[in-house]
Amino acid sequence: MNFDILTIFPEYFETFSNHSIIGRAVANGFISINPINIRDFSLDKHKSTDDSPFGGGSGMLMTVQPVLDAYTSLVENSNFKKKVIYLSPQGKILTQKIAQ
């Protein structure tokens, strides 16, 4: 299995893909982990990926352009349909009851 991961922290995946069960699976060729740096798709000179919330307020959010361009590049360079798992703060909270 090949896992393409869109992230702004690709170095985080080097650590976990070299250790424990995941590290053995990678070493034995059962899986591959390919972190793709979203910053590489940013069009500004600072390689920014964050933006202020529309209408003001506190916090930051990711700007659409580099995320969409990274995803589009990934899909266009693939010979098969990709399954997408998008982690966001929306949706149901995973509780012990749901897990059981």
N, C-alpha and C positions, 0 to 999 in steps of 0.2 A: 504494500500500500504506500502511496505517495501522499504526503501531507504538505500542501502549499499553504503557508500561513502569512497573512498580511499583518504587519506589525510595524510600530515605530521603534521597537526595541529588539532587533534581530539577535543581538548578542545574548539575550536571555535564553534563547533556544539552544545555543552552543553548550551551555552548562547542563541542562537537563537531558539533552540528546546524547550525552557522553557518559551518563551514569545510570546505575541501577537497572531496572527491567527495560526501560526505554533504550538505554545505552546498549544493552545486549541485543535487543531487537534490531537496532540500527546496524550494529557491528556484524550481525548474522544475515543482514540483507532482507529481513522480513518487512521492514518499513524504511522510509526515507522521510526526512523532515527538511523542508526547503523554506526557510524564513525569507520573506520578500519585504524589503524596507520600503514602506510607504513614502518616506521622505525622498527617495530617489525619483518619485513622480511629481514632486512639488515643482511649480514653475517659478517660484521666487528665488532670489539669490541666497536666502537664508534657509531654504529647504523646510519652510514652516508647514505644519500640518494642523495647527490649532487656530481657532477663531473665537471671537467673543459671541455670546448668545445674541440672537436677533432681538432687538427691543431692549437691550441692556440686561442688567442683573449680574449676579456673581457667577463665577466659574468660567470654564472654558469648554469648548466642544471642538470636534474635528471638522475641518473644512471639507467639503464634498469633493472638490477637484482632484486632489492626489489619491484619495481613497477610490474614487470611481475609475480614475486612469489606471491605478494598480490592478484593480479587479478586471477591468476591460482587457488589459494586457495579458493577464493570466488566462482568461477565457478564450481570447483570440489565438493564443499560442498553444492551445490544447486540441488534441484530436478527439476528445470525448467530452461529454457533459460532466461538469464538476458538481459535486455536492457542496453546498455552501452552508456553513454554520456561522451565524452572525451573533456575536456576544454583545448584548446591550443591557441597559438597566430596565428595559421594558419586559413585560411578560409576567408569568407566574413565578413566585418565589419557590425554589426547590426546598421542600421541607422533608423531614424524616418520613412523614406519612406518605408523601408522594413517592419517595425513594423505595419504600417497602412495597 
